[in-house]
Amino acid sequence: MKQYQRALRSRNAQFNGVPIFFKLEEFSPPAIKKTTEEVRGGRLMADKIMTGFEAMEWTVKLAGAGIEELNAYGVHNDEPFTLSVWESYSDEHNNAFKIEYIIRGQILEVEQEGVTMGSKPSHTVKGSARYFKQTENNQTIYEIDINRGIYDLGKGNINAIHNQHVNLN
């Protein structure tokens, strides 16, 4: 199947079930980055072996939100939260694509950006995920659950056999 360029057509989002649709300016989902170590053994050339993943960090930029709204969203509480984002894209041939993100974790930082006369306040919220699921047209792209040892990169849990070996299923 040919892949064509896509454009974001619509987006909706919630912090802890509270809609942030009208405030959401920007969303960056967690990057899935492997950590590796060099291995050589008796070989002339070194290789890399995967040893884990880096922490999953995400960012949301909210425009026009006041402190009372941020508190209502739960971004200043030191409690677990859920961020849900739904996006709809279309490509050059008007094919539609539904992307869904579910993130559970903690807030790491809330930064207020400078405000000039006549502009609206803007906050950048950064967090770390303990659970992250991304689907496209209901097909799993990523599902990572640190607490349950699930690391599905789109083709099943790569840690499943190891979880069985230590009775984590």
Residue pairs with C-beta under 8 A, 6 or more apart in sequence:
3 91
4 91
4 92
4 93
4 95
5 91
5 92
6 89
6 90
6 91
6 97
7 89
7 90
7 91
8 87
8 88
8 89
9 88
9 89
9 90
9 96
10 87
10 88
11 21
11 24
11 27
11 85
11 86
11 87
11 88
12 19
12 21
12 85
12 86
13 19
13 20
13 21
13 24
13 27
13 60
13 83
13 84
13 85
13 86
14 20
14 82
14 83
14 84
15 73
15 74
15 75
15 81
15 82
15 83
16 73
16 74
16 81
16 82
17 82
18 72
18 73
18 74
20 60
20 62
20 65
20 73
22 64
23 62
23 63
23 64
23 65
23 69
24 60
24 61
24 62
24 85
25 61
25 62
25 63
25 122
26 59
26 60
26 61
27 58
27 59
27 60
27 61
27 85
27 101
28 58
28 59
28 60
29 58
29 85
29 101
29 103
29 132
29 134
30 56
30 57
30 58
30 103
30 129
30 132
31 54
31 56
31 57
32 53
32 56
32 142
32 144
32 153
33 53
33 54
34 50
34 52
34 53
34 54
35 50
35 51
35 52
35 53
35 54
36 48
36 49
36 50
36 51
37 48
37 49
37 51
38 46
38 47
38 48
39 46
39 47
39 48
39 49
40 46
40 47
53 144
53 151
55 128
56 105
56 128
56 129
56 132
56 144
57 108
57 126
57 127
57 128
57 129
58 83
58 103
58 126
58 127
58 128
58 129
59 124
59 125
59 126
59 127
60 83
60 124
60 125
60 127
61 122
61 123
61 124
61 125
62 70
62 122
62 123
62 124
62 125
63 120
63 121
63 122
64 120
64 121
64 122
65 73
65 121
65 123
66 121
70 76
70 110
70 123
70 125
71 77
74 81
75 81
75 107
75 110
75 125
76 107
76 110
77 107
78 106
78 107
80 104
80 105
80 106
80 130
81 104
81 105
81 106
81 107
81 127
82 102
82 103
82 104
83 101
83 102
83 103
83 104
83 127
84 100
84 101
84 102
84 103
85 100
85 101
85 103
86 98
86 99
86 100
86 101
87 98
87 99
87 100
87 101
88 96
88 97
88 98
88 99
89 96
89 97
89 99
90 96
90 97
91 97
97 136
97 137
98 135
98 136
98 137
98 138
99 134
99 135
99 136
100 133
100 134
100 135
101 132
101 133
101 134
102 131
102 132
102 133
103 127
103 129
103 131
103 132
104 129
104 130
104 131
104 132
105 127
105 128
105 129
105 130
105 131
106 127
106 128
106 130
107 125
107 126
107 127
108 126
108 127
108 128
109 124
109 125
109 126
110 123
110 124
110 125
110 126
111 123
111 124
111 125
111 126
112 121
112 122
112 123
113 121
113 122
113 123
113 124
115 121
115 122
129 144
130 145
130 146
130 147
131 144
131 145
131 146
131 147
132 142
132 143
132 144
133 140
133 142
133 143
133 144
134 140
134 141
134 142
134 143
135 141
139 154
140 152
140 154
141 154
142 152
142 153
142 154
143 150
143 152
144 150
144 151
144 152
148 168
149 159
149 162
149 163
149 168
150 157
150 159
150 163
151 157
151 158
151 159
152 158
157 163
160 169
163 169
